Amino acid sequence: MTAVAQSLTTAAGGTATSILDAFGMFALSGTDAIAQQIAGDPRVRYIDQDQTVSPAVTQDGPGWGLDRVDQRALPLDGKYV
């Protein structure tokens, strides 16, 4: 993925800001025109604009594993957000 991201951004412009080889994806910093040019490359399945995501629900009593994931400090609060 690193080589593909570098190839695409070298040809079209912009900068690959995060490359996630395990997922076969990268984040692009560039204009809409650059994104459209990269989207036209046959190696690209799709592009999507970054978005902010917020949790909609708090789960009570999720079990130790999930409760521990969403907070660092002990004691655990018994919730998973």
PyMOL commands that set and color helices and strands:
alter all, ss='L'
color gray80, all
select helices_A, chain A and resi 2-12+21-23+32-39+64-69
alter helices_A, ss='H'
color red, helices_A
select strands_A, chain A and resi 15-20+25-29+59-60+79-80
alter strands_A, ss='S'
color yellow, strands_A
deselect
rebuild
show_as cartoon
